Amino acid sequence: MEALQALVLTNAQLRELLTAAAKQGAALAVRELRADLHQTPEDASLQKLRAYLADPASLANPQGHWAHSGIIRQIHPRHAASRNPRRGS
């Protein structure tokens, strides 16, 4: 039978370990949020577009998302006709 390695911690050691892990996680989250705050809306849209191009499943409704972000302008056929009148009529 193989011997298994075990790590035994006191309650205080476990709390200290969990507290340190939580602080590291919080610091990482704060860094990411600060980076997001410093992005222009255009940069954020481009980052989402790049993520979508790498993985189309990353957005649930890509057409609606890009239309509302202003990257892609949707023109409905009835609106397109009024914007581009036929020449010679």
ABEGO torsion letter per residue (X at the ends): XBBBBBBBBBAAAAAAAAAAAAAAAAAAAAAAAAAAAABBAAAAAAAAAAAAAABAAABABAAAAAAAAGABBBBBAAAAAAABBBBGX
